[in-house]
Each structure stands twice: as C-alpha cells, then as structure tokens.
Amino acid sequence: MKYEKPQKGNPHEPTINQHAFPAKSISRFTDKSGRVEVALTKAGKVVKLKPQDQAFCAKRIWNQRAESGYMKSIEDKFQSLAEAILDGRQKCITPIEDHLVTEMFALWNLRAHRKENPIEDQKVNAIDVAVKFTKDQQEIMEKNHITTIRPDLTIAGRDLAGISLQMDIDRICEQMHDTEWGVLTAAEGEFIVPDNFSNARILPLSPTKCLFSQSKNDTIGRGEVAKLNRLALATSYDHWFARDISKCLNYMDGHSKRESACFLL
C-alpha cells in the first residue's frame, strides 16, 4: 500500500518512518560504528544499518494519535525498566512490571504484523459531509489526535489501524494477564532479534540479555541461546538482526559468518 505523503516540508511533522521494534532498543545492539548487522531475508543479503534505517520502519501505517500517544507511553515505561535491568539497578521484574513488559511485547508484534498487513483506506457510506477539510486542516487535526473524513468520503487506513492496534494490545494483555517475565543472560554467544517474535514470548534487551516468559531469571549456555535464535529465525517476516551475526550463527551450525548468514536467508 502506498503511504500518504504529508505536505511539502512536513509542516505539522507527522511521523513518517514508524518503528515496529523501537529505535532505542535497536541501538542497544549496535557496534562501534553505530550499526547492527541485518539479514534481509527477501533480498537475500546481509547489510549493516543504523537504527533509524527504513528497513526497520513502516511508513504512516498507524496514525499520529497512536504514534505519539499510547504507543509512546508504553515505550517510555518499558525503556525505563530496560535501562534499570541492563545497568544493574534492578534484578527482577515485579508483578506490576510484568504488565509493562507484556504491553511492549504486544505492541512490538502487533506493529510488525500491521507493517506487513496495512489497513486500506475505507469508504464511508454517506452522501456527503458538511465540511470538506483541506490537507492542511487534516494534518493539523491528526497532530491533535482527531480523525477526519476526507473530501472523497474516505477514512485513512492509519486511523483505523491506530484504533485497532490499541484494542488488540488490550486484548493480548488480557489473554496474558498472568504472564511472569524473567531475565535470561547468555553466558556464551549473542541473541538474534527477529522483526517479530509472535511464536514465542521473548523480548530482546541487549546482545546478551532478553526477557522470557517461560523462565525465572537464569544464565543460559550456548545450546539454549542457539534454541532461542532458531525461534527468532523461524518467526521473522523479512529481516532479523544482531550486533555480530558470527557470535549468533557459529553456535548454531559451525559455518563461517558469511556462509551461515547466506545459508539461513
């Protein structure tokens, strides 16, 4: 689906490139160059990209109310928790924080799904509308979290996606209301991050730490790291990344970095 471009110069600054997995989370996997190694499975190649690269983003798939409203709130709370875990200020996740992690897990996977399956613009069953808003007026209202009907009697798919995603997050959180998250630390090797983790309740934090719903805090060896990385590869839509692919794949099949990446693409 072709995204709707904002006005020239983007005067009202709607977010165009929308991350499924937060840029701040991706940045924790970067090397000294500020990039991560990304396997682009559809293109069949491995590249090094910065966290802001378009490969990690959807283009105006959900509206600004979602992007700068409830999504930002979920991300901000989760990132504070992630920082506390990674810098050693916090060892365990409390029951209240279990819900924060579940929200972020749901948000990430739902955004990844919607990136692959955007909602099309929908025609409104009406004869006419009283006011036909200009593009400038529409953008001002979107900035202020107001949904509009266009002069052609359509509602933007991103407005529908914003509502749908919010409802789906609530639904998933209800389904996972008793989920308890633990912190896994890799003693050897590093974790792969897929573009979604819908086939397992795993939320990566850093190259050597991730959150997992089926374990208490634990340190795991190369075999367990390899199992989680296989799950990551199996669930990805079109890409997966790591700080250093060789530290992930060499534990899985014994090939060289380049051979392993090509073999798995």
Buried (B, 14 or more C-beta within 10 A) or exposed (E): EEBBEBEEEEEBEBBBBBBBBBBBBBEBBBEEEEBBBBBBBEEEEBBBBBBEBEBBBBBBBBBBBBBBBBBEEBBEBBBEBBBBBBEEEBEEBEEEBBBBBBBBBBBBBBBBBBBBEBBEBEEEEEEEEEEEBEEEEBBBBBBEEBBBBBBEBEBBBBBBBBBBBBEBBEEBBEEBEEBEBBBBBBEBBBBBBBBBBBEBBBBBBBBBBBBBBEBEBEEBEBEBBBEBBEBBBEBBBBBBBBBBBBBBBBBBEEBEBEEBBBEBB
